Amino acid sequence: MSRQTPYSSGPAPYQTVSDQQRQIWRTKGKRSIGFGVVWIVAGLVITIMTYQAAANGGVYFVAYGPVLFGIYRLVLGFNLLSKANR
């Protein structure tokens, strides 16, 4: 007598992902990448503008917060795209 497990015929139902869910992940991933790029560019623009304003002496601001948040969003977006393509 062979013993069968409940999911021996294929992947478990909770392990399958619908095409609709994959499309949602792709959309969220692309949006996250877009926002990440915007945050990085905004941080760089703020840093460059304040540096140029302080070129003849003065204080300038390095906006590393928006850049780090942008990098976080980029990584999040690429992870979502990777998850959608698996």
C-alpha positions in Angstrom: 0.0 0.0 0.0 1.5 3.3 -1.0 1.0 6.3 1.2 0.1 9.5 -0.6 0.4 13.0 0.8 -2.3 15.5 0.1 -0.2 17.5 -2.3 1.8 14.7 -4.1 0.2 15.4 -7.5 1.6 18.9 -7.8 2.4 22.2 -6.1 0.2 23.1 -3.1 -2.6 25.5 -3.9 -1.1 28.1 -1.6 2.2 28.0 -3.5 0.7 28.9 -6.9 0.5 32.5 -7.9 -2.1 33.9 -10.4 -1.2 35.9 -13.4 -3.2 38.8 -11.9 -1.0 38.8 -8.8 2.1 38.7 -10.9 0.9 41.7 -12.8 0.2 43.6 -9.6 3.8 42.8 -8.4 5.2 44.1 -11.7 3.2 47.3 -11.6 4.2 48.0 -8.0 7.8 47.1 -8.8 7.9 49.5 -11.7 6.2 52.3 -9.7 8.6 51.8 -6.8 11.6 52.0 -9.2 10.2 55.2 -10.7 9.7 56.8 -7.3 13.2 55.6 -6.2 14.8 57.4 -9.1 12.8 60.6 -8.4 13.9 60.6 -4.7 17.6 60.0 -5.7 17.5 62.8 -8.3 15.8 65.1 -5.8 18.4 64.5 -3.2 21.2 65.1 -5.7 19.6 68.3 -7.0 19.2 69.7 -3.5 22.8 68.8 -2.7 24.2 70.4 -5.9 22.1 73.5 -5.6 23.2 74.2 -2.0 26.8 73.4 -2.8 26.8 75.9 -5.7 25.1 78.5 -3.5 27.9 78.0 -0.9 30.7 78.0 -3.5 32.3 81.3 -2.3 32.2 80.1 1.3 29.4 79.1 3.4 27.4 76.1 4.4 25.9 73.5 2.1 23.5 70.7 2.7 24.1 67.1 1.7 20.7 65.6 1.3 21.6 61.9 1.9 18.1 61.1 3.4 16.3 61.3 0.1 19.1 59.4 -1.7 19.0 56.6 0.8 15.2 56.4 0.7 15.5 56.3 -3.1 17.9 53.4 -3.0 15.6 51.6 -0.6 12.7 52.1 -3.1 14.9 50.9 -6.0 15.8 47.7 -4.1 12.2 47.1 -3.2 11.1 47.6 -6.8 13.7 45.2 -8.2 12.7 42.6 -5.6 9.1 42.9 -6.6 10.0 42.5 -10.3 12.1 39.5 -9.5 9.3 38.0 -7.4 6.8 38.5 -10.3 9.1 36.8 -12.8 9.7 33.7 -10.7 
